[in-house]
Amino acid sequence: MSAANRALWIVIGLLLLGVGVAGAMASLDLLPGINADASVLPTSLNARWRDWGFWAPAASIAIGLAIAGLGVLLLWAQLRRRGGPAMPDMDVPDGRGHTRIASRTLVRALSSDLSRDRDIADARVWLTGTPDQPRLLLRLLVSPGADLRQLRGFVEGALTRFTATAGIDPQVADVEVRMSGGSVSRVV
């Protein structure tokens, strides 16, 4: 899902939230210029609403709660981190005690190594899981003329160097390749 798509859904969510808050404020007579006793429904629907008695507001509340729940799920899906929480920092025995290695340092190192290739304009790296079972997610922005076979070889080389220097062998969970100005391709 692209950043523009996420931004669109966030704006839609905020607009719906604003409409809901405005409606609640109007019903509590807290909005100047709007009468709390004014009907929102057309006259023909007003009569039907009154005929339903208790069930009309109960159904409205149930539908409203269902829509609110779906909205929360949508916002959660748009704003959550990819692949789960970041991998915690590692404690590595070094003969005199332990050395703490920050996972964000490993992420920056791999991202920097990947960005050395002339065809990779941007490399985003997520390291999730645990130090015993790390998972790796990559998002690469590459130039339109990039040779994907050479790119794959470069990425495999970077992952080999990463494994050798970091001392962990992450499972590559997802590699997303996006051409500059183009669409997304999932490689793994």
C-alpha positions, 0 to 999 in steps of 0.5 A: 500500500503506497503512502498516498493511499495511506494518506487518503484513508487517514484523511477519510477517517479524520473527515468521518470522525469530524462528521461524527463529532459534529453530529454528537455536538449538534444533538447535545445542542453544543453547536451554535446555529443548529437546533438540537430538536431539528430532524435530520431525516426527511418527513417520510422517514421520520414517521417510519423511524417512530413506528420502529419504536425502541428498535430504531435507536438500538439499530442505529447504535449497533450500526454506528458501533460496527462502523466505528469498529471497522474504522478503528481496524482500518486506522490500525492497519494503516498506521501499524508498523510493518512486520511486527515490532522491531527486533530487540537489541542483542547482548553478545558475549565478548569474553569480558562480559556482554556487548549490547548491539542496537538493532537500529544500528544493524538496520542502518548498516544493512540499509547503507550497504544496500544503498551503495549499489548505483541502481538502488536509490533508496533502501528501507530495512525492517528487522523484526522477530527475536535475536534467535529468530530474526526476520528481515523485510526490505523495500528497495527503490531502484532505477528504471533501467536496473538489471534485476539479476544483478540487483538480486546478486548484490542484495544476496551479497549484502545479506551475506556480509550482514550475516557475517558481521552481525552474527545473525542469519535473518529469514528474509520475509519480504523483498519489495522492489519499486522502480522509480516512478513505477509500480511495486513488485514482490520478489520474495 
